[in-house]
Amino acid sequence: MDRFREKTCIVTGGARGIGAAIATKLGTEGCTVAIFDIDEQAGEYRQRELEKNGI
C-alpha cells in the first residue's frame, strides 16, 4: 500500500514497543520515517531493521 507515499512521519520513541510498530507500519504504507528515541543504541538497531525491510 502507498497510502502515505511522498509523506514523512516523525515517530518519537520509535526504537521500541508501540513506537517501533508505528514506524514499521507507516513505512510499509509508503511513508518516509524518521525515528527518535532517548536510547541511541536501540534507535540504531531499529534503523537497521527498518532498512532491511526497505523502509
Secondary structure, DSSP 8 states (H G I E B T S, - for coil): --TTTT-EEEEETTTSHHHHHHHHHHHHTT-EEEEE-S-HHHHHHHHHHHHHTT-
